[in-house]
Amino acid sequence: MDCRIVFDLETGCIDDAELTAFRVPDPICRGFESLGPALAGRDAYRLSRKDLVGILGGPCGCFHLTDLATDLFALVRGLKEVDRT
């Protein structure tokens, strides 16, 4: 699984998101690639796990993807805290 996002470092606004599966661990994990664009326009610094679950398929979605995205956005929030001066 691969999750790629393009966002503005100052505002956190997501410009583009792409979700790709090379292999999936479970049949329920198929078909999520089309959900990437639903992240566009959202604030990468404020997305919670609950937000991500809702965007990425809800209770019927792939928890592997949700875990991957949650970890990715935790790293993104860390970028905001880094002093860029």
NORWOPE-V152803 format. One record per backbone hydrogen bond with DSSP energy under -0.5 kcal/mol. CO is the residue of the C=O (numbers start at 0). NH is the residue of the N-H. Records with the same first field share a line. If there is no record, write none. Layout:
CO=NH, NH
//
This chain:
1=19
3=17
5=14, 15
7=11
11=43
12=7
13=40
15=5
17=3
19=1, 21
25=28
26=29
28=31
30=33
31=34
32=18, 35
34=37
35=38
36=39
38=41
41=13, 43
42=45, 46
47=51
48=52
49=53
50=54
51=55
52=57
53=56
55=61
56=59
57=60
60=62
61=65
62=66
63=67
64=68
65=69
66=70
67=71
68=72
69=73
70=74
71=75
72=76
73=77
74=78
75=78, 79
76=80
77=81
78=81
81=83
//
